[in-house]
Amino acid sequence: MNKLLATVAVISTMSLAMPASAQTEYAKVTNVQPNYHTVYQNIPTTSCQDVEVPVYGRTSGGQASTGDTVLGAIIGGAIGNQVGGGRGKDAATVLGAIIGADVANKRSSSQQQIIGYRVEQQCYESVNRQQSTVIKNYTITYNWNGVTARSYTNNQYSVGDRIPVTVSINAN
């Protein structure tokens, strides 16, 4: 403590006698302490899995059920009955019933059904939040002519390094 007071007294005396000046000197690093802080990052992750997917196809052959054929004939006959007049109306009704039954039969003979399965890879992306600790800066303690000071720096100094410091003396 006495050295510090003596240094301040010398500097104060010099400041009265001399105009303000600044000079670069070298101080010795006596302690280095890293300062940390926490950062968060969003990390995208892709996950995939194999799933069975149905394969569709048309089946052929086979006839419509009797009920489907009769229903098609009734609907076709009803539509045909709306066309024509007299004996033409009867012919249109019969023709409509025949066409309706045929349509019902063809419709059921070609239906889309699941004919098998295949394995397919399905992927999706999710985001994971990750926390990590990183160096923010360093607190260094250094000594110049018996005066100890402390500063923050982004430079990674080691104990014993000599670093440039600016010494400034100003009159009050």
JOCOR-V217753 format. One record per residue. PSI is psi in whole degrees, 0 to 359 (none if undefined). OMEGA is omega in degrees with one decimal (* if undefined). BURIAL is # if it has 24 or more other ideal C-beta (glycine too) atoms within 12 Angstrom, else .. Layout:
psi=PSI omega=OMEGA burial=BURIAL
psi=PSI omega=OMEGA burial=BURIAL
//
This chain:
psi=323 omega=179.4 burial=.
psi=323 omega=178.7 burial=.
psi=319 omega=-179.9 burial=.
psi=315 omega=179.1 burial=.
psi=322 omega=179.2 burial=.
psi=319 omega=-179.8 burial=.
psi=317 omega=179.5 burial=.
psi=320 omega=179.3 burial=.
psi=319 omega=179.4 burial=.
psi=316 omega=-179.0 burial=.
psi=318 omega=179.4 burial=#
psi=317 omega=179.3 burial=.
psi=318 omega=180.0 burial=.
psi=327 omega=-177.5 burial=.
psi=332 omega=177.7 burial=.
psi=328 omega=-174.7 burial=.
psi=337 omega=-173.7 burial=.
psi=155 omega=173.1 burial=.
psi=166 omega=-179.6 burial=.
psi=136 omega=178.2 burial=.
psi=157 omega=177.3 burial=.
psi=140 omega=-175.8 burial=.
psi=144 omega=177.6 burial=.
psi=128 omega=177.8 burial=.
psi=177 omega=177.7 burial=.
psi=130 omega=178.7 burial=.
psi=158 omega=-178.8 burial=#
psi=129 omega=179.4 burial=#
psi=127 omega=-179.0 burial=#
psi=343 omega=179.1 burial=#
psi=141 omega=176.3 burial=.
psi=125 omega=-179.6 burial=#
psi=115 omega=176.9 burial=.
psi=143 omega=176.6 burial=.
psi=130 omega=-174.8 burial=.
psi=157 omega=168.5 burial=.
psi=161 omega=-175.6 burial=.
psi=134 omega=175.8 burial=.
psi=153 omega=179.0 burial=.
psi=138 omega=178.2 burial=.
psi=143 omega=172.8 burial=.
psi=117 omega=-176.9 burial=.
psi=115 omega=177.1 burial=.
psi=139 omega=179.8 burial=.
psi=134 omega=177.3 burial=.
psi=129 omega=177.3 burial=.
psi=137 omega=-178.8 burial=.
psi=152 omega=174.6 burial=.
psi=153 omega=177.7 burial=.
psi=131 omega=178.4 burial=.
psi=152 omega=176.1 burial=.
psi=128 omega=-178.6 burial=.
psi=131 omega=-179.9 burial=.
psi=145 omega=175.5 burial=.
psi=124 omega=-178.3 burial=.
psi=148 omega=176.3 burial=.
psi=169 omega=179.2 burial=.
psi=134 omega=175.5 burial=.
psi=144 omega=179.5 burial=.
psi=167 omega=-178.8 burial=.
psi=179 omega=-180.0 burial=.
psi=153 omega=-179.0 burial=.
psi=160 omega=177.2 burial=.
psi=155 omega=176.3 burial=#
psi=160 omega=-179.7 burial=.
psi=321 omega=-180.0 burial=.
psi=319 omega=178.8 burial=.
psi=320 omega=-179.4 burial=#
psi=316 omega=-180.0 burial=#
psi=317 omega=179.1 burial=.
psi=317 omega=177.0 burial=.
psi=321 omega=179.5 burial=#
psi=319 omega=-179.3 burial=#
psi=314 omega=-179.7 burial=.
psi=316 omega=178.9 burial=.
psi=320 omega=178.2 burial=#
psi=320 omega=-179.9 burial=#
psi=320 omega=178.6 burial=.
psi=316 omega=179.2 burial=.
psi=329 omega=-179.8 burial=#
psi=339 omega=-179.6 burial=.
psi=350 omega=-175.6 burial=.
psi=144 omega=173.6 burial=.
psi=185 omega=-179.7 burial=.
psi=156 omega=178.7 burial=.
psi=226 omega=-179.5 burial=.
psi=333 omega=177.5 burial=.
psi=330 omega=178.9 burial=.
psi=319 omega=179.2 burial=.
psi=318 omega=179.8 burial=.
psi=320 omega=179.5 burial=.
psi=324 omega=178.8 burial=.
psi=314 omega=179.5 burial=#
psi=315 omega=179.6 burial=.
psi=320 omega=177.7 burial=.
psi=320 omega=179.2 burial=#
psi=320 omega=179.8 burial=#
psi=314 omega=179.9 burial=.
psi=317 omega=179.6 burial=.
psi=317 omega=178.5 burial=#
psi=321 omega=179.6 burial=#
psi=316 omega=179.4 burial=.
psi=316 omega=179.6 burial=.
psi=320 omega=-179.1 burial=#
psi=316 omega=-179.4 burial=#
psi=324 omega=-179.1 burial=.
psi=319 omega=-178.5 burial=.
psi=339 omega=-177.7 burial=#
psi=352 omega=179.7 burial=.
psi=77 omega=179.8 burial=.
psi=151 omega=178.0 burial=.
psi=128 omega=-178.9 burial=.
psi=164 omega=174.1 burial=.
psi=122 omega=-179.4 burial=.
psi=358 omega=177.9 burial=.
psi=186 omega=179.0 burial=.
psi=151 omega=173.1 burial=.
psi=152 omega=179.9 burial=.
psi=130 omega=-178.4 burial=.
psi=141 omega=178.6 burial=.
psi=125 omega=177.6 burial=.
psi=132 omega=-176.6 burial=.
psi=151 omega=174.3 burial=.
psi=155 omega=-177.2 burial=.
psi=137 omega=175.7 burial=.
psi=163 omega=-178.4 burial=.
psi=126 omega=176.5 burial=.
psi=133 omega=178.6 burial=.
psi=123 omega=-176.4 burial=.
psi=136 omega=-179.7 burial=.
psi=137 omega=175.2 burial=.
psi=158 omega=179.6 burial=.
psi=128 omega=-178.8 burial=.
psi=159 omega=178.4 burial=.
psi=128 omega=178.0 burial=.
psi=311 omega=178.0 burial=.
psi=190 omega=-179.7 burial=.
psi=143 omega=169.9 burial=#
psi=120 omega=179.2 burial=.
psi=144 omega=173.8 burial=#
psi=134 omega=-176.9 burial=#
psi=162 omega=-175.0 burial=#
psi=132 omega=175.4 burial=#
psi=118 omega=178.7 burial=#
psi=44 omega=178.0 burial=.
psi=357 omega=178.0 burial=.
psi=126 omega=-179.5 burial=#
psi=136 omega=178.7 burial=.
psi=166 omega=-178.8 burial=#
psi=139 omega=179.9 burial=.
psi=160 omega=171.4 burial=#
psi=143 omega=178.5 burial=.
psi=157 omega=173.5 burial=#
psi=351 omega=178.8 burial=.
psi=143 omega=-179.1 burial=.
psi=91 omega=179.3 burial=.
psi=162 omega=175.2 burial=#
psi=157 omega=177.0 burial=.
psi=133 omega=-178.8 burial=.
psi=343 omega=177.5 burial=.
psi=149 omega=173.8 burial=.
psi=127 omega=-177.0 burial=.
psi=147 omega=177.9 burial=#
psi=135 omega=174.6 burial=.
psi=150 omega=178.0 burial=#
psi=123 omega=178.8 burial=.
psi=125 omega=-177.0 burial=.
psi=133 omega=178.8 burial=.
psi=123 omega=-178.2 burial=.
psi=142 omega=175.3 burial=.
psi=143 omega=178.4 burial=.
psi=none omega=* burial=.
//
